[in-house]
């Protein structure tokens, strides 16, 4: 078994110079960061602010709009 929890993903290493942003409403360390992308098929990258070298989700424009709409509608609420 490969243990890669503490190893930055290849994608995360490629995105180190991308301008990551955290919501102004974020008040704890339980946040996500997003980065607009200008190259490639993905429009937005998303990562966990506590694990900046970890997994990164990529969204095209339609997928990002759907994710934001679902978040606002409570689709991903844990309660």
Secondary structure, DSSP 8 states (H G I E B T S, - for coil): ----TTS--HHHHHTTTS--EE-TT--SS--EEEEE--SSS-SEEEEETT-TTS-EEEE-HHHHHHHHHHHHTTTT---
